[in-house]
Amino acid sequence: MTELILQAIYSGLLAGGVYALLSLGLALIFGTMRIINLAHGELVLLAAYFAYTLETRAGFHPLAAIPLALLLVCACSLAVYFLVSRIRVQGGQRELHTLMLTFAIGIILTNTILLIWSADVRATATQGLQVPLQVGVFYSMWSEIIFFGISLVLVAGLWWWLSRSWYGRAVRAVSSNREAAKLMGINPHRTEWISFLIAGVLATFAGVAIYSSGVIFPSLGHALTIKAFIISVLAGVGSIPGILAAALLIGVTEALTVTLFSSALQEMTGMVLFLLVLFVLPNGLFGAAARRG
């Protein structure tokens, strides 16, 4: 029983790496523009289906499909920003209107995917990614190890970019106070489209990771958006290391639920944890203490 629990924790940590990739883009957009991009999961799914197409039609390895998938998903992400930036409603109504707009874009993308690829469940046929790998007494697939490492690199890279680079500090300034950032010579529109571009990059890696280690289907996008939103709330706005920690926590919790109870309770576990955090720590597990107060 102990070995089974340890294996579940190990598998949950690996799944948490993919969850972190999934959530970083949504958290970055929300931190910059205070907008929940409800089309984020569909962009992730678009990358997964594009990798599937390149694999089945052109013989691409899913990892080799990432550069071309980046072009498609980043272009779609910038198109979403263009539509969002057209909204000029004053006050809090802007958040509501952008929420409705991105939800509509998500529905359009879901139906587009359904029309192009049908409702069949898809999975990678690349054997190298599905080969089992033994690490000590633990077992996993090569794809899980590869994308867990990629996730750690991207989380560290994004954290460094936000804390050390000029554009990263500009993003933080716009997130903190948009008007004050303008007075300091920062162009908010430039930082916003850069945030959407980076979110597209992260969504691409997340989509290929999900396709390489699991199955995809057109209605998955909505569930991915909810998962990313839950992790962002658990982490607290603006905490990149918090995103990784919250994603690992969700991954381990879900894996233990499946192992000890039932797979039918997997999604409910994350939602219960989400509600508990909202009641106890409204600003997230890693939010600022002052904001909690």
Long-range contacts (C-beta under 8 A, 24 or more apart in sequence): 3-137, 4-259, 5-256, 5-259, 5-260, 6-137, 6-138, 7-137, 7-138, 7-139, 7-259, 8-252, 8-255, 8-256, 8-258, 8-259, 8-260, 9-252, 9-255, 9-256, 10-135, 10-138, 10-140, 11-140, 11-144, 11-255, 12-248, 12-251, 12-252, 12-253, 12-254, 12-255, 12-256, 13-148, 13-248, 13-251, 13-252, 14-140, 14-144, 14-145, 14-148, 14-251, 15-144, 15-251, 15-254, 15-255, 16-244, 16-247, 16-248, 16-249, 16-250, 16-251, 16-252, 17-144, 17-147, 17-148, 17-149, 17-150, 17-151, 17-152, 17-247, 17-248, 17-251, 18-144, 18-147, 18-148, 18-151, 18-206, 18-209, 18-210, 18-213, 18-251, 19-227, 19-228, 19-231, 19-247, 19-248, 19-250, 19-251, 20-151, 20-155, 20-231, 20-243, 20-244, 20-247, 20-248, 21-147, 21-150, 21-151, 21-154, 21-202, 21-205, 21-206, 21-209, 22-203, 22-206, 22-210, 22-224, 22-227, 22-228, 22-231, 22-247, 23-227, 23-228, 23-231, 23-232, 23-235, 23-243, 23-246, 23-247, 24-154, 24-155, 24-158, 24-199, 24-202, 24-240, 24-243, 25-198, 25-199, 25-200, 25-201, 25-202, 25-203, 25-206, 25-228, 26-199, 26-225, 26-228, 26-229, 26-232, 27-228, 27-231, 27-232, 27-235, 27-237, 27-240, 27-243, 28-158, 28-171, 28-195, 28-198, 28-199, 28-202, 29-195, 29-196, 29-199, 30-232, 30-237, 31-171, 31-175, 31-237, 31-238, 32-171, 32-174, 32-175, 32-191, 32-192, 32-195, 33-84, 33-98, 33-192, 33-195, 34-95, 35-84, 35-95, 35-98, 35-99, 35-102, 36-99, 36-102, 36-229, 37-80, 37-102, 37-199, 37-225, 38-99, 38-102, 38-103, 38-105, 38-106, 38-225, 39-80, 39-102, 39-103, 39-105, 39-106, 39-109, 39-225, 40-102, 40-199, 40-203, 40-224, 40-225, 40-228, 41-106, 41-220, 41-221, 41-222, 41-223, 41-224, 41-225, 41-226, 41-227, 41-228, 42-105, 42-106, 42-109, 42-110, 42-113, 42-221, 42-222, 42-225, 43-73, 43-76, 43-77, 43-80, 43-109, 43-199, 43-200, 43-203, 43-207, 44-203, 44-206, 44-207, 44-210, 44-221, 44-224, 45-109, 45-110, 45-113, 45-207, 45-210, 45-216, 45-218, 45-220, 45-221, 45-224, 46-72, 46-73, 46-76, 46-109, 46-113, 46-207, 47-72, 47-73, 47-203, 47-204, 47-205, 47-206, 47-207, 47-208, 47-211, 48-207, 48-208, 48-210, 48-211, 48-216, 49-113, 49-116, 49-117, 49-122, 49-207, 49-211, 49-216, 50-207, 51-124, 51-207, 51-208, 51-211, 51-212, 52-117, 52-122, 52-124, 52-211, 52-216, 53-117, 55-124, 55-125, 55-126, 56-125, 61-126, 61-128, 62-124, 62-126, 62-129, 62-208, 62-211, 62-212, 63-146, 63-208, 63-212, 65-208, 66-204, 66-205, 66-208, 69-204, 69-207, 69-208, 70-200, 70-201, 70-204, 73-200, 73-201, 73-203, 73-204, 73-207, 74-197, 74-200, 74-201, 74-204, 75-200, 76-109, 76-200, 77-196, 77-197, 77-199, 77-200, 77-203, 78-193, 78-196, 78-197, 78-200, 80-105, 80-196, 81-192, 81-193, 81-196, 85-189, 85-192, 85-193, 106-221, 106-222, 106-225, 109-221, 110-218, 110-219, 110-221, 110-222, 111-218, 113-218, 113-221, 114-218, 117-218, 119-217, 119-218, 120-217, 121-215, 121-216, 121-217, 122-211, 122-215, 122-216, 122-217, 123-211, 123-214, 123-215, 123-216, 124-211, 124-212, 126-212, 129-212, 129-213, 141-213, 143-209, 143-212, 143-213, 144-213, 146-212, 147-205, 147-208, 147-209, 147-212, 147-213, 150-205, 150-209, 151-205, 151-209, 151-244, 152-244, 154-202, 154-205, 155-240, 155-241, 155-243, 155-244, 158-198, 158-202, 158-240, 159-240, 159-241, 161-198, 162-240, 167-191, 167-194, 171-195, 172-238, 175-238, 223-267, 227-270, 230-270, 230-271, 230-273, 230-274, 233-274, 233-277, 233-278, 233-284, 234-273, 234-274, 234-277, 234-284, 234-285, 235-284, 235-285, 235-286, 236-283, 236-284, 236-285, 236-286, 236-287, 236-288, 237-283, 237-284, 237-287, 239-284, 239-286, 239-287, 241-286, 242-284, 242-285, 242-286, 242-287, 245-285, 245-286, 246-284, 246-285, 246-286, 249-273, 249-285
